[in-house]
Amino acid sequence: MEISGAAGATALKQAQTQQSIGFAVLGKANDAAKAEGKAAVALLDSAAETTGKRSSAPGQGQRIDVVA
């Protein structure tokens, strides 16, 4: 089966467009993953700062006392 010049050009353009869309989608997914990673690092940094501010004195900030 032979493809005419116009049909071949159309198929080529379609393949190029599909490839461009695929790269755009992958780029967006990559950007979202980077943002998620940065948010996770910020959360861990915040938790580390909060943990570092706790008192290390005996009975201060190391446990939860519950009275029933």
PDBQT receptor file of N, H, CA, C and O in Angstrom, charges set to zero:
ATOM      1  N   MET A   1       0.854  -1.178   0.000  1.00  0.00    +0.000 N 
ATOM      2  CA  MET A   1       0.000   0.000   0.000  1.00  0.00    +0.000 C 
ATOM      3  C   MET A   1       0.891   1.229   0.000  1.00  0.00    +0.000 C 
ATOM      4  O   MET A   1       1.801   1.353   0.819  1.00  0.00    +0.000 OA
ATOM      5  N   GLU A   2       0.623   2.116  -0.908  1.00  0.00    +0.000 N 
ATOM      6  H   GLU A   2      -0.117   2.016  -1.574  1.00  0.00    +0.000 HD
ATOM      7  CA  GLU A   2       1.421   3.320  -1.045  1.00  0.00    +0.000 C 
ATOM      8  C   GLU A   2       0.673   4.517  -0.461  1.00  0.00    +0.000 C 
ATOM      9  O   GLU A   2      -0.537   4.654  -0.641  1.00  0.00    +0.000 OA
ATOM     10  N   ILE A   3       1.401   5.370   0.232  1.00  0.00    +0.000 N 
ATOM     11  H   ILE A   3       2.384   5.259   0.377  1.00  0.00    +0.000 HD
ATOM     12  CA  ILE A   3       0.792   6.570   0.817  1.00  0.00    +0.000 C 
ATOM     13  C   ILE A   3       1.088   7.744  -0.102  1.00  0.00    +0.000 C 
ATOM     14  O   ILE A   3       2.221   7.938  -0.544  1.00  0.00    +0.000 OA
ATOM     15  N   SER A   4       0.051   8.522  -0.380  1.00  0.00    +0.000 N 
ATOM     16  H   SER A   4      -0.869   8.365  -0.021  1.00  0.00    +0.000 HD
ATOM     17  CA  SER A   4       0.254   9.687  -1.242  1.00  0.00    +0.000 C 
ATOM     18  C   SER A   4       1.046  10.748  -0.499  1.00  0.00    +0.000 C 
ATOM     19  O   SER A   4       1.182  10.692   0.723  1.00  0.00    +0.000 OA
ATOM     20  N   GLY A   5       1.565  11.713  -1.240  1.00  0.00    +0.000 N 
ATOM     21  H   GLY A   5       1.454  11.759  -2.233  1.00  0.00    +0.000 HD
ATOM     22  CA  GLY A   5       2.356  12.789  -0.640  1.00  0.00    +0.000 C 
ATOM     23  C   GLY A   5       1.582  13.566   0.405  1.00  0.00    +0.000 C 
ATOM     24  O   GLY A   5       2.119  13.863   1.472  1.00  0.00    +0.000 OA
ATOM     25  N   ALA A   6       0.335  13.900   0.124  1.00  0.00    +0.000 N 
ATOM     26  H   ALA A   6      -0.102  13.659  -0.743  1.00  0.00    +0.000 HD
ATOM     27  CA  ALA A   6      -0.483  14.666   1.069  1.00  0.00    +0.000 C 
ATOM     28  C   ALA A   6      -0.792  13.847   2.314  1.00  0.00    +0.000 C 
ATOM     29  O   ALA A   6      -0.738  14.360   3.432  1.00  0.00    +0.000 OA
ATOM     30  N   ALA A   7      -1.116  12.577   2.117  1.00  0.00    +0.000 N 
ATOM     31  H   ALA A   7      -1.160  12.160   1.209  1.00  0.00    +0.000 HD
ATOM     32  CA  ALA A   7      -1.424  11.719   3.262  1.00  0.00    +0.000 C 
ATOM     33  C   ALA A   7      -0.179  11.504   4.108  1.00  0.00    +0.000 C 
ATOM     34  O   ALA A   7      -0.268  11.472   5.336  1.00  0.00    +0.000 OA
ATOM     35  N   GLY A   8       0.966  11.356   3.480  1.00  0.00    +0.000 N 
ATOM     36  H   GLY A   8       1.038  11.382   2.483  1.00  0.00    +0.000 HD
ATOM     37  CA  GLY A   8       2.222  11.192   4.222  1.00  0.00    +0.000 C 
ATOM     38  C   GLY A   8       2.575  12.428   5.011  1.00  0.00    +0.000 C 
ATOM     39  O   GLY A   8       3.019  12.346   6.157  1.00  0.00    +0.000 OA
ATOM     40  N   ALA A   9       2.374  13.589   4.383  1.00  0.00    +0.000 N 
ATOM     41  H   ALA A   9       2.014  13.656   3.452  1.00  0.00    +0.000 HD
ATOM     42  CA  ALA A   9       2.657  14.844   5.081  1.00  0.00    +0.000 C 
ATOM     43  C   ALA A   9       1.724  15.025   6.270  1.00  0.00    +0.000 C 
ATOM     44  O   ALA A   9       2.138  15.490   7.333  1.00  0.00    +0.000 OA
ATOM     45  N   THR A  10       0.467  14.655   6.082  1.00  0.00    +0.000 N 
ATOM     46  H   THR A  10       0.131  14.278   5.219  1.00  0.00    +0.000 HD
ATOM     47  CA  THR A  10      -0.509  14.759   7.178  1.00  0.00    +0.000 C 
ATOM     48  C   THR A  10      -0.134  13.809   8.311  1.00  0.00    +0.000 C 
ATOM     49  O   THR A  10      -0.196  14.182   9.482  1.00  0.00    +0.000 OA
ATOM     50  N   ALA A  11       0.249  12.599   7.970  1.00  0.00    +0.000 N 
ATOM     51  H   ALA A  11       0.299  12.295   7.018  1.00  0.00    +0.000 HD
ATOM     52  CA  ALA A  11       0.644  11.626   8.995  1.00  0.00    +0.000 C 
ATOM     53  C   ALA A  11       1.880  12.099   9.744  1.00  0.00    +0.000 C 
ATOM     54  O   ALA A  11       1.969  11.944  10.962  1.00  0.00    +0.000 OA
ATOM     55  N   LEU A  12       2.835  12.675   9.019  1.00  0.00    +0.000 N 
ATOM     56  H   LEU A  12       2.763  12.800   8.030  1.00  0.00    +0.000 HD
ATOM     57  CA  LEU A  12       4.046  13.187   9.643  1.00  0.00    +0.000 C 
ATOM     58  C   LEU A  12       3.720  14.330  10.597  1.00  0.00    +0.000 C 
ATOM     59  O   LEU A  12       4.226  14.373  11.719  1.00  0.00    +0.000 OA
ATOM     60  N   LYS A  13       2.878  15.250  10.152  1.00  0.00    +0.000 N 
ATOM     61  H   LYS A  13       2.467  15.215   9.241  1.00  0.00    +0.000 HD
ATOM     62  CA  LYS A  13       2.494  16.387  10.994  1.00  0.00    +0.000 C 
ATOM     63  C   LYS A  13       1.756  15.910  12.244  1.00  0.00    +0.000 C 
ATOM     64  O   LYS A  13       1.964  16.435  13.338  1.00  0.00    +0.000 OA
ATOM     65  N   GLN A  14       0.891  14.904  12.067  1.00  0.00    +0.000 N 
ATOM     66  H   GLN A  14       0.722  14.477  11.179  1.00  0.00    +0.000 HD
ATOM     67  CA  GLN A  14       0.154  14.353  13.200  1.00  0.00    +0.000 C 
ATOM     68  C   GLN A  14       1.124  13.727  14.210  1.00  0.00    +0.000 C 
ATOM     69  O   GLN A  14       0.975  13.920  15.416  1.00  0.00    +0.000 OA
ATOM     70  N   ALA A  15       2.098  12.993  13.725  1.00  0.00    +0.000 N 
ATOM     71  H   ALA A  15       2.219  12.836  12.745  1.00  0.00    +0.000 HD
ATOM     72  CA  ALA A  15       3.076  12.362  14.613  1.00  0.00    +0.000 C 
ATOM     73  C   ALA A  15       3.905  13.411  15.348  1.00  0.00    +0.000 C 
ATOM     74  O   ALA A  15       4.198  13.253  16.533  1.00  0.00    +0.000 OA
ATOM     75  N   GLN A  16       4.283  14.482  14.649  1.00  0.00    +0.000 N 
ATOM     76  H   GLN A  16       4.045  14.611  13.686  1.00  0.00    +0.000 HD
ATOM     77  CA  GLN A  16       5.059  15.550  15.287  1.00  0.00    +0.000 C 
ATOM     78  C   GLN A  16       4.235  16.257  16.358  1.00  0.00    +0.000 C 
ATOM     79  O   GLN A  16       4.742  16.570  17.435  1.00  0.00    +0.000 OA
ATOM     80  N   THR A  17       2.960  16.507  16.055  1.00  0.00    +0.000 N 
ATOM     81  H   THR A  17       2.548  16.253  15.180  1.00  0.00    +0.000 HD
ATOM     82  CA  THR A  17       2.079  17.161  17.031  1.00  0.00    +0.000 C 
ATOM     83  C   THR A  17       1.892  16.277  18.252  1.00  0.00    +0.000 C 
ATOM     84  O   THR A  17       1.935  16.755  19.385  1.00  0.00    +0.000 OA
ATOM     85  N   GLN A  18       1.684  14.987  18.021  1.00  0.00    +0.000 N 
ATOM     86  H   GLN A  18       1.649  14.598  17.100  1.00  0.00    +0.000 HD
ATOM     87  CA  GLN A  18       1.511  14.044  19.118  1.00  0.00    +0.000 C 
ATOM     88  C   GLN A  18       2.763  13.997  19.996  1.00  0.00    +0.000 C 
ATOM     89  O   GLN A  18       2.668  13.928  21.222  1.00  0.00    +0.000 OA
ATOM     90  N   GLN A  19       3.917  14.033  19.369  1.00  0.00    +0.000 N 
ATOM     91  H   GLN A  19       3.994  14.089  18.373  1.00  0.00    +0.000 HD
ATOM     92  CA  GLN A  19       5.172  14.022  20.109  1.00  0.00    +0.000 C 
ATOM     93  C   GLN A  19       5.321  15.301  20.929  1.00  0.00    +0.000 C 
ATOM     94  O   GLN A  19       5.753  15.252  22.080  1.00  0.00    +0.000 OA
ATOM     95  N   SER A  20       4.966  16.445  20.343  1.00  0.00    +0.000 N 
ATOM     96  H   SER A  20       4.615  16.485  19.408  1.00  0.00    +0.000 HD
ATOM     97  CA  SER A  20       5.051  17.722  21.059  1.00  0.00    +0.000 C 
ATOM     98  C   SER A  20       4.139  17.729  22.278  1.00  0.00    +0.000 C 
ATOM     99  O   SER A  20       4.510  18.219  23.344  1.00  0.00    +0.000 OA
ATOM    100  N   ILE A  21       2.947  17.180  22.107  1.00  0.00    +0.000 N 
ATOM    101  H   ILE A  21       2.645  16.782  21.240  1.00  0.00    +0.000 HD
ATOM    102  CA  ILE A  21       2.001  17.103  23.229  1.00  0.00    +0.000 C 
ATOM    103  C   ILE A  21       2.563  16.190  24.317  1.00  0.00    +0.000 C 
ATOM    104  O   ILE A  21       2.460  16.497  25.505  1.00  0.00    +0.000 OA
ATOM    105  N   GLY A  22       3.151  15.079  23.912  1.00  0.00    +0.000 N 
ATOM    106  H   GLY A  22       3.235  14.830  22.947  1.00  0.00    +0.000 HD
ATOM    107  CA  GLY A  22       3.746  14.156  24.891  1.00  0.00    +0.000 C 
ATOM    108  C   GLY A  22       4.852  14.818  25.691  1.00  0.00    +0.000 C 
ATOM    109  O   GLY A  22       4.936  14.638  26.905  1.00  0.00    +0.000 OA
ATOM    110  N   PHE A  23       5.705  15.587  25.012  1.00  0.00    +0.000 N 
ATOM    111  H   PHE A  23       5.637  15.733  24.025  1.00  0.00    +0.000 HD
ATOM    112  CA  PHE A  23       6.772  16.291  25.721  1.00  0.00    +0.000 C 
ATOM    113  C   PHE A  23       6.208  17.354  26.662  1.00  0.00    +0.000 C 
ATOM    114  O   PHE A  23       6.723  17.546  27.763  1.00  0.00    +0.000 OA
ATOM    115  N   ALA A  24       5.155  18.043  26.234  1.00  0.00    +0.000 N 
ATOM    116  H   ALA A  24       4.736  17.887  25.339  1.00  0.00    +0.000 HD
ATOM    117  CA  ALA A  24       4.542  19.064  27.091  1.00  0.00    +0.000 C 
ATOM    118  C   ALA A  24       3.942  18.437  28.344  1.00  0.00    +0.000 C 
ATOM    119  O   ALA A  24       4.084  18.975  29.442  1.00  0.00    +0.000 OA
ATOM    120  N   VAL A  25       3.277  17.305  28.180  1.00  0.00    +0.000 N 
ATOM    121  H   VAL A  25       3.161  16.868  27.288  1.00  0.00    +0.000 HD
ATOM    122  CA  VAL A  25       2.678  16.615  29.330  1.00  0.00    +0.000 C 
ATOM    123  C   VAL A  25       3.763  16.139  30.288  1.00  0.00    +0.000 C 
ATOM    124  O   VAL A  25       3.631  16.284  31.503  1.00  0.00    +0.000 OA
ATOM    125  N   LEU A  26       4.833  15.573  29.742  1.00  0.00    +0.000 N 
ATOM    126  H   LEU A  26       4.941  15.456  28.755  1.00  0.00    +0.000 HD
ATOM    127  CA  LEU A  26       5.936  15.131  30.601  1.00  0.00    +0.000 C 
ATOM    128  C   LEU A  26       6.581  16.305  31.323  1.00  0.00    +0.000 C 
ATOM    129  O   LEU A  26       6.969  16.187  32.485  1.00  0.00    +0.000 OA
ATOM    130  N   GLY A  27       6.695  17.440  30.634  1.00  0.00    +0.000 N 
ATOM    131  H   GLY A  27       6.380  17.536  29.690  1.00  0.00    +0.000 HD
ATOM    132  CA  GLY A  27       7.257  18.628  31.266  1.00  0.00    +0.000 C 
ATOM    133  C   GLY A  27       6.408  19.099  32.433  1.00  0.00    +0.000 C 
ATOM    134  O   GLY A  27       6.931  19.453  33.490  1.00  0.00    +0.000 OA
ATOM    135  N   LYS A  28       5.089  19.100  32.237  1.00  0.00    +0.000 N 
ATOM    136  H   LYS A  28       4.665  18.811  31.378  1.00  0.00    +0.000 HD
ATOM    137  CA  LYS A  28       4.182  19.505  33.316  1.00  0.00    +0.000 C 
ATOM    138  C   LYS A  28       4.272  18.539  34.494  1.00  0.00    +0.000 C 
ATOM    139  O   LYS A  28       4.291  18.965  35.649  1.00  0.00    +0.000 OA
ATOM    140  N   ALA A  29       4.326  17.240  34.202  1.00  0.00    +0.000 N 
ATOM    141  H   ALA A  29       4.310  16.895  33.264  1.00  0.00    +0.000 HD
ATOM    142  CA  ALA A  29       4.442  16.246  35.266  1.00  0.00    +0.000 C 
ATOM    143  C   ALA A  29       5.755  16.424  36.027  1.00  0.00    +0.000 C 
ATOM    144  O   ALA A  29       5.792  16.286  37.249  1.00  0.00    +0.000 OA
ATOM    145  N   ASN A  30       6.822  16.728  35.307  1.00  0.00    +0.000 N 
ATOM    146  H   ASN A  30       6.791  16.841  34.314  1.00  0.00    +0.000 HD
ATOM    147  CA  ASN A  30       8.118  16.960  35.935  1.00  0.00    +0.000 C 
ATOM    148  C   ASN A  30       8.071  18.198  36.827  1.00  0.00    +0.000 C 
ATOM    149  O   ASN A  30       8.595  18.184  37.940  1.00  0.00    +0.000 OA
ATOM    150  N   ASP A  31       7.443  19.266  36.339  1.00  0.00    +0.000 N 
ATOM    151  H   ASP A  31       7.017  19.278  35.435  1.00  0.00    +0.000 HD
ATOM    152  CA  ASP A  31       7.312  20.485  37.143  1.00  0.00    +0.000 C 
ATOM    153  C   ASP A  31       6.515  20.213  38.419  1.00  0.00    +0.000 C 
ATOM    154  O   ASP A  31       6.871  20.694  39.495  1.00  0.00    +0.000 OA
ATOM    155  N   ALA A  32       5.438  19.442  38.293  1.00  0.00    +0.000 N 
ATOM    156  H   ALA A  32       5.149  19.052  37.419  1.00  0.00    +0.000 HD
ATOM    157  CA  ALA A  32       4.615  19.120  39.462  1.00  0.00    +0.000 C 
ATOM    158  C   ALA A  32       5.411  18.286  40.467  1.00  0.00    +0.000 C 
ATOM    159  O   ALA A  32       5.303  18.501  41.674  1.00  0.00    +0.000 OA
ATOM    160  N   ALA A  33       6.205  17.342  39.977  1.00  0.00    +0.000 N 
ATOM    161  H   ALA A  33       6.293  17.167  38.996  1.00  0.00    +0.000 HD
ATOM    162  CA  ALA A  33       7.018  16.519  40.871  1.00  0.00    +0.000 C 
ATOM    163  C   ALA A  33       8.072  17.351  41.586  1.00  0.00    +0.000 C 
ATOM    164  O   ALA A  33       8.335  17.135  42.769  1.00  0.00    +0.000 OA
ATOM    165  N   LYS A  34       8.679  18.302  40.876  1.00  0.00    +0.000 N 
ATOM    166  H   LYS A  34       8.465  18.478  39.915  1.00  0.00    +0.000 HD
ATOM    167  CA  LYS A  34       9.662  19.185  41.511  1.00  0.00    +0.000 C 
ATOM    168  C   LYS A  34       9.012  20.030  42.594  1.00  0.00    +0.000 C 
ATOM    169  O   LYS A  34       9.571  20.193  43.679  1.00  0.00    +0.000 OA
ATOM    170  N   ALA A  35       7.820  20.574  42.300  1.00  0.00    +0.000 N 
ATOM    171  H   ALA A  35       7.366  20.442  41.419  1.00  0.00    +0.000 HD
ATOM    172  CA  ALA A  35       7.112  21.390  43.295  1.00  0.00    +0.000 C 
ATOM    173  C   ALA A  35       6.745  20.557  44.516  1.00  0.00    +0.000 C 
ATOM    174  O   ALA A  35       6.860  21.023  45.650  1.00  0.00    +0.000 OA
ATOM    175  N   GLU A  36       6.306  19.334  44.282  1.00  0.00    +0.000 N 
ATOM    176  H   GLU A  36       6.212  18.956  43.361  1.00  0.00    +0.000 HD
ATOM    177  CA  GLU A  36       5.962  18.447  45.393  1.00  0.00    +0.000 C 
ATOM    178  C   GLU A  36       7.194  18.130  46.232  1.00  0.00    +0.000 C 
ATOM    179  O   GLU A  36       7.120  18.080  47.460  1.00  0.00    +0.000 OA
ATOM    180  N   GLY A  37       8.320  17.917  45.571  1.00  0.00    +0.000 N 
ATOM    181  H   GLY A  37       8.381  17.958  44.574  1.00  0.00    +0.000 HD
ATOM    182  CA  GLY A  37       9.568  17.654  46.287  1.00  0.00    +0.000 C 
ATOM    183  C   GLY A  37      10.008  18.841  47.126  1.00  0.00    +0.000 C 
ATOM    184  O   GLY A  37      10.442  18.682  48.267  1.00  0.00    +0.000 OA
ATOM    185  N   LYS A  38       9.890  20.037  46.549  1.00  0.00    +0.000 N 
ATOM    186  H   LYS A  38       9.537  20.166  45.622  1.00  0.00    +0.000 HD
ATOM    187  CA  LYS A  38      10.261  21.244  47.300  1.00  0.00    +0.000 C 
ATOM    188  C   LYS A  38       9.352  21.432  48.511  1.00  0.00    +0.000 C 
ATOM    189  O   LYS A  38       9.811  21.839  49.578  1.00  0.00    +0.000 OA
ATOM    190  N   ALA A  39       8.061  21.135  48.346  1.00  0.00    +0.000 N 
ATOM    191  H   ALA A  39       7.688  20.804  47.479  1.00  0.00    +0.000 HD
ATOM    192  CA  ALA A  39       7.125  21.254  49.464  1.00  0.00    +0.000 C 
ATOM    193  C   ALA A  39       7.465  20.247  50.561  1.00  0.00    +0.000 C 
ATOM    194  O   ALA A  39       7.378  20.565  51.747  1.00  0.00    +0.000 OA
ATOM    195  N   ALA A  40       7.848  19.040  50.170  1.00  0.00    +0.000 N 
ATOM    196  H   ALA A  40       7.919  18.781  49.206  1.00  0.00    +0.000 HD
ATOM    197  CA  ALA A  40       8.216  18.018  51.157  1.00  0.00    +0.000 C 
ATOM    198  C   ALA A  40       9.466  18.432  51.923  1.00  0.00    +0.000 C 
ATOM    199  O   ALA A  40       9.541  18.253  53.138  1.00  0.00    +0.000 OA
ATOM    200  N   VAL A  41      10.439  18.981  51.217  1.00  0.00    +0.000 N 
ATOM    201  H   VAL A  41      10.377  19.127  50.230  1.00  0.00    +0.000 HD
ATOM    202  CA  VAL A  41      11.668  19.438  51.871  1.00  0.00    +0.000 C 
ATOM    203  C   VAL A  41      11.354  20.583  52.832  1.00  0.00    +0.000 C 
ATOM    204  O   VAL A  41      11.888  20.627  53.940  1.00  0.00    +0.000 OA
ATOM    205  N   ALA A  42      10.494  21.506  52.413  1.00  0.00    +0.000 N 
ATOM    206  H   ALA A  42      10.061  21.471  51.512  1.00  0.00    +0.000 HD
ATOM    207  CA  ALA A  42      10.113  22.623  53.290  1.00  0.00    +0.000 C 
ATOM    208  C   ALA A  42       9.406  22.108  54.540  1.00  0.00    +0.000 C 
ATOM    209  O   ALA A  42       9.636  22.616  55.637  1.00  0.00    +0.000 OA
ATOM    210  N   LEU A  43       8.550  21.104  54.380  1.00  0.00    +0.000 N 
ATOM    211  H   LEU A  43       8.363  20.691  53.488  1.00  0.00    +0.000 HD
ATOM    212  CA  LEU A  43       7.853  20.525  55.523  1.00  0.00    +0.000 C 
ATOM    213  C   LEU A  43       8.835  19.860  56.481  1.00  0.00    +0.000 C 
ATOM    214  O   LEU A  43       8.720  20.006  57.698  1.00  0.00    +0.000 OA
ATOM    215  N   LEU A  44       9.799  19.131  55.930  1.00  0.00    +0.000 N 
ATOM    216  H   LEU A  44       9.892  19.013  54.941  1.00  0.00    +0.000 HD
ATOM    217  CA  LEU A  44      10.814  18.495  56.775  1.00  0.00    +0.000 C 
ATOM    218  C   LEU A  44      11.680  19.530  57.484  1.00  0.00    +0.000 C 
ATOM    219  O   LEU A  44      12.010  19.362  58.658  1.00  0.00    +0.000 OA
ATOM    220  N   ASP A  45      12.051  20.597  56.782  1.00  0.00    +0.000 N 
ATOM    221  H   ASP A  45      11.783  20.734  55.828  1.00  0.00    +0.000 HD
ATOM    222  CA  ASP A  45      12.829  21.667  57.411  1.00  0.00    +0.000 C 
ATOM    223  C   ASP A  45      12.050  22.313  58.548  1.00  0.00    +0.000 C 
ATOM    224  O   ASP A  45      12.601  22.596  59.612  1.00  0.00    +0.000 OA
ATOM    225  N   SER A  46      10.769  22.541  58.314  1.00  0.00    +0.000 N 
ATOM    226  H   SER A  46      10.321  22.311  57.450  1.00  0.00    +0.000 HD
ATOM    227  CA  SER A  46       9.923  23.134  59.342  1.00  0.00    +0.000 C 
ATOM    228  C   SER A  46       9.819  22.217  60.558  1.00  0.00    +0.000 C 
ATOM    229  O   SER A  46       9.883  22.675  61.699  1.00  0.00    +0.000 OA
ATOM    230  N   ALA A  47       9.660  20.932  60.306  1.00  0.00    +0.000 N 
ATOM    231  H   ALA A  47       9.607  20.560  59.380  1.00  0.00    +0.000 HD
ATOM    232  CA  ALA A  47       9.585  19.971  61.414  1.00  0.00    +0.000 C 
ATOM    233  C   ALA A  47      10.898  19.931  62.181  1.00  0.00    +0.000 C 
ATOM    234  O   ALA A  47      10.901  19.826  63.408  1.00  0.00    +0.000 OA
ATOM    235  N   ALA A  48      12.012  20.013  61.467  1.00  0.00    +0.000 N 
ATOM    236  H   ALA A  48      12.010  20.098  60.470  1.00  0.00    +0.000 HD
ATOM    237  CA  ALA A  48      13.315  19.995  62.131  1.00  0.00    +0.000 C 
ATOM    238  C   ALA A  48      13.507  21.239  62.994  1.00  0.00    +0.000 C 
ATOM    239  O   ALA A  48      14.059  21.154  64.090  1.00  0.00    +0.000 OA
ATOM    240  N   GLU A  49      13.053  22.394  62.504  1.00  0.00    +0.000 N 
ATOM    241  H   GLU A  49      12.604  22.463  61.613  1.00  0.00    +0.000 HD
ATOM    242  CA  GLU A  49      13.158  23.626  63.290  1.00  0.00    +0.000 C 
ATOM    243  C   GLU A  49      12.297  23.537  64.537  1.00  0.00    +0.000 C 
ATOM    244  O   GLU A  49      12.716  23.950  65.618  1.00  0.00    +0.000 OA
ATOM    245  N   THR A  50      11.092  22.997  64.389  1.00  0.00    +0.000 N 
ATOM    246  H   THR A  50      10.752  22.660  63.510  1.00  0.00    +0.000 HD
ATOM    247  CA  THR A  50      10.188  22.865  65.530  1.00  0.00    +0.000 C 
ATOM    248  C   THR A  50      10.779  21.915  66.564  1.00  0.00    +0.000 C 
ATOM    249  O   THR A  50      10.714  22.182  67.764  1.00  0.00    +0.000 OA
ATOM    250  N   THR A  51      11.351  20.817  66.108  1.00  0.00    +0.000 N 
ATOM    251  H   THR A  51      11.404  20.601  65.133  1.00  0.00    +0.000 HD
ATOM    252  CA  THR A  51      11.961  19.834  67.009  1.00  0.00    +0.000 C 
ATOM    253  C   THR A  51      13.163  20.444  67.720  1.00  0.00    +0.000 C 
ATOM    254  O   THR A  51      13.389  20.183  68.901  1.00  0.00    +0.000 OA
ATOM    255  N   GLY A  52      13.918  21.243  67.013  1.00  0.00    +0.000 N 
ATOM    256  H   GLY A  52      13.734  21.456  66.053  1.00  0.00    +0.000 HD
ATOM    257  CA  GLY A  52      15.103  21.865  67.599  1.00  0.00    +0.000 C 
ATOM    258  C   GLY A  52      14.777  22.897  68.662  1.00  0.00    +0.000 C 
ATOM    259  O   GLY A  52      15.629  23.196  69.499  1.00  0.00    +0.000 OA
ATOM    260  N   LYS A  53      13.571  23.451  68.657  1.00  0.00    +0.000 N 
ATOM    261  H   LYS A  53      12.880  23.208  67.977  1.00  0.00    +0.000 HD
ATOM    262  CA  LYS A  53      13.185  24.492  69.615  1.00  0.00    +0.000 C 
ATOM    263  C   LYS A  53      12.684  23.922  70.930  1.00  0.00    +0.000 C 
ATOM    264  O   LYS A  53      12.494  24.663  71.895  1.00  0.00    +0.000 OA
ATOM    265  N   ARG A  54      12.466  22.604  70.980  1.00  0.00    +0.000 N 
ATOM    266  H   ARG A  54      12.620  22.002  70.197  1.00  0.00    +0.000 HD
ATOM    267  CA  ARG A  54      11.980  22.009  72.220  1.00  0.00    +0.000 C 
ATOM    268  C   ARG A  54      13.060  22.074  73.298  1.00  0.00    +0.000 C 
ATOM    269  O   ARG A  54      14.253  21.987  73.010  1.00  0.00    +0.000 OA
ATOM    270  N   SER A  55      12.629  22.225  74.501  1.00  0.00    +0.000 N 
ATOM    271  H   SER A  55      11.659  22.296  74.735  1.00  0.00    +0.000 HD
ATOM    272  CA  SER A  55      13.549  22.256  75.633  1.00  0.00    +0.000 C 
ATOM    273  C   SER A  55      14.096  20.863  75.899  1.00  0.00    +0.000 C 
ATOM    274  O   SER A  55      13.380  19.870  75.771  1.00  0.00    +0.000 OA
ATOM    275  N   SER A  56      15.351  20.798  76.265  1.00  0.00    +0.000 N 
ATOM    276  H   SER A  56      15.932  21.605  76.369  1.00  0.00    +0.000 HD
ATOM    277  CA  SER A  56      15.940  19.507  76.607  1.00  0.00    +0.000 C 
ATOM    278  C   SER A  56      16.070  19.340  78.115  1.00  0.00    +0.000 C 
ATOM    279  O   SER A  56      16.670  18.373  78.584  1.00  0.00    +0.000 OA
ATOM    280  N   ALA A  57      15.509  20.282  78.878  1.00  0.00    +0.000 N 
ATOM    281  H   ALA A  57      15.021  21.067  78.496  1.00  0.00    +0.000 HD
ATOM    282  CA  ALA A  57      15.550  20.179  80.332  1.00  0.00    +0.000 C 
ATOM    283  C   ALA A  57      14.686  18.997  80.777  1.00  0.00    +0.000 C 
ATOM    284  O   ALA A  57      13.689  18.683  80.127  1.00  0.00    +0.000 OA
ATOM    285  N   PRO A  58      15.054  18.352  81.858  1.00  0.00    +0.000 N 
ATOM    286  CA  PRO A  58      14.267  17.205  82.342  1.00  0.00    +0.000 C 
ATOM    287  C   PRO A  58      12.808  17.577  82.564  1.00  0.00    +0.000 C 
ATOM    288  O   PRO A  58      12.498  18.558  83.239  1.00  0.00    +0.000 OA
ATOM    289  N   GLY A  59      11.916  16.776  81.983  1.00  0.00    +0.000 N 
ATOM    290  H   GLY A  59      12.168  15.979  81.434  1.00  0.00    +0.000 HD
ATOM    291  CA  GLY A  59      10.484  17.010  82.160  1.00  0.00    +0.000 C 
ATOM    292  C   GLY A  59       9.918  18.105  81.274  1.00  0.00    +0.000 C 
ATOM    293  O   GLY A  59       8.737  18.431  81.392  1.00  0.00    +0.000 OA
ATOM    294  N   GLN A  60      10.711  18.675  80.403  1.00  0.00    +0.000 N 
ATOM    295  H   GLN A  60      11.671  18.410  80.308  1.00  0.00    +0.000 HD
ATOM    296  CA  GLN A  60      10.245  19.766  79.554  1.00  0.00    +0.000 C 
ATOM    297  C   GLN A  60      10.262  19.354  78.087  1.00  0.00    +0.000 C 
ATOM    298  O   GLN A  60      11.332  19.196  77.499  1.00  0.00    +0.000 OA
ATOM    299  N   GLY A  61       9.089  19.181  77.495  1.00  0.00    +0.000 N 
ATOM    300  H   GLY A  61       8.220  19.310  77.973  1.00  0.00    +0.000 HD
ATOM    301  CA  GLY A  61       8.987  18.958  76.067  1.00  0.00    +0.000 C 
ATOM    302  C   GLY A  61       9.375  17.592  75.567  1.00  0.00    +0.000 C 
ATOM    303  O   GLY A  61       9.451  17.378  74.357  1.00  0.00    +0.000 OA
ATOM    304  N   GLN A  62       9.624  16.661  76.466  1.00  0.00    +0.000 N 
ATOM    305  H   GLN A  62       9.563  16.834  77.448  1.00  0.00    +0.000 HD
ATOM    306  CA  GLN A  62      10.049  15.337  76.028  1.00  0.00    +0.000 C 
ATOM    307  C   GLN A  62       8.942  14.297  76.113  1.00  0.00    +0.000 C 
ATOM    308  O   GLN A  62       9.087  13.204  75.567  1.00  0.00    +0.000 OA
ATOM    309  N   ARG A  63       7.846  14.609  76.780  1.00  0.00    +0.000 N 
ATOM    310  H   ARG A  63       7.728  15.498  77.223  1.00  0.00    +0.000 HD
ATOM    311  CA  ARG A  63       6.773  13.636  76.928  1.00  0.00    +0.000 C 
ATOM    312  C   ARG A  63       5.445  14.368  77.132  1.00  0.00    +0.000 C 
ATOM    313  O   ARG A  63       5.397  15.583  77.328  1.00  0.00    +0.000 OA
ATOM    314  N   ILE A  64       4.403  13.601  77.078  1.00  0.00    +0.000 N 
ATOM    315  H   ILE A  64       4.442  12.615  76.919  1.00  0.00    +0.000 HD
ATOM    316  CA  ILE A  64       3.061  14.157  77.320  1.00  0.00    +0.000 C 
ATOM    317  C   ILE A  64       2.567  13.560  78.635  1.00  0.00    +0.000 C 
ATOM    318  O   ILE A  64       2.513  12.339  78.782  1.00  0.00    +0.000 OA
ATOM    319  N   ASP A  65       2.209  14.414  79.586  1.00  0.00    +0.000 N 
ATOM    320  H   ASP A  65       2.253  15.406  79.466  1.00  0.00    +0.000 HD
ATOM    321  CA  ASP A  65       1.658  13.956  80.849  1.00  0.00    +0.000 C 
ATOM    322  C   ASP A  65       0.137  13.949  80.738  1.00  0.00    +0.000 C 
ATOM    323  O   ASP A  65      -0.467  14.939  80.325  1.00  0.00    +0.000 OA
ATOM    324  N   VAL A  66      -0.469  12.841  81.103  1.00  0.00    +0.000 N 
ATOM    325  H   VAL A  66       0.021  12.037  81.439  1.00  0.00    +0.000 HD
ATOM    326  CA  VAL A  66      -1.914  12.714  81.021  1.00  0.00    +0.000 C 
ATOM    327  C   VAL A  66      -2.442  12.421  82.428  1.00  0.00    +0.000 C 
ATOM    328  O   VAL A  66      -1.977  11.505  83.106  1.00  0.00    +0.000 OA
ATOM    329  N   VAL A  67      -3.408  13.211  82.842  1.00  0.00    +0.000 N 
ATOM    330  H   VAL A  67      -3.785  13.956  82.291  1.00  0.00    +0.000 HD
ATOM    331  CA  VAL A  67      -4.034  13.005  84.144  1.00  0.00    +0.000 C 
ATOM    332  C   VAL A  67      -5.479  12.644  83.880  1.00  0.00    +0.000 C 
ATOM    333  O   VAL A  67      -6.198  13.381  83.205  1.00  0.00    +0.000 OA
ATOM    334  N   ALA A  68      -5.914  11.488  84.420  1.00  0.00    +0.000 N 
ATOM    335  H   ALA A  68      -5.330  10.889  84.968  1.00  0.00    +0.000 HD
ATOM    336  CA  ALA A  68      -7.298  11.062  84.194  1.00  0.00    +0.000 C 
ATOM    337  C   ALA A  68      -8.121  11.289  85.430  1.00  0.00    +0.000 C 
ATOM    338  O   ALA A  68      -9.315  10.993  85.439  1.00  0.00    +0.000 OA
TER     339      ALA A  68
